[in-house]
Amino acid sequence: MADGGKSQQDLSSKDLSPKDLPARHLPYPVAIDAYGSGGFRFANLSHRGSLLCLPDGIWAWPVNSVAELTEAALAPVFERAEALDLFLIGAGRDPYALPERLRARFRALSISVDCLGTGPAAQTYNILLGEKRRVAAGLIAVD
């Protein structure tokens, strides 16, 4: 696995902070092949837990529910604002209304944001990635 030998449990640790992301990632964007059972498959890898898919790679994301969507959890996205036009949030099983304070932060950075269920968000991410669009996604794992 591209995680430097770390176990899947290590990758989905609640202790993972945005500053830790570069140490544990696939260093390029790829399509999501499958989702469910608490994780994702991509690039012949399997990951248990949520994912942050950015223009420069895919990281484990320590967000388990929409209640954990904070500025800190989204900091890696905000840091890459110049490389993004759209950020998709896969909010689990159901769509989610992003709080206005977070929506305003995306707006200030000229990033469109859309909240969908995780399945539709992953599918939309794959299509836009295939079109070479400036897209990223935060995908919350579903069972």
Secondary structure, 3 states (H helix, E strand, C coil): CCCCCCCHHHHCCCCCCHHHHHHCEECCCCCCCEEECCEEEECCEEEECEEEEECCEEEEECCCCHHHCCHHHHHHHHHCHHHCCEEEEECCCCCCCCCHHHHHHHHHCCCEEEEECHHHHHHHHHHHHHCCCCEEEEECCCC
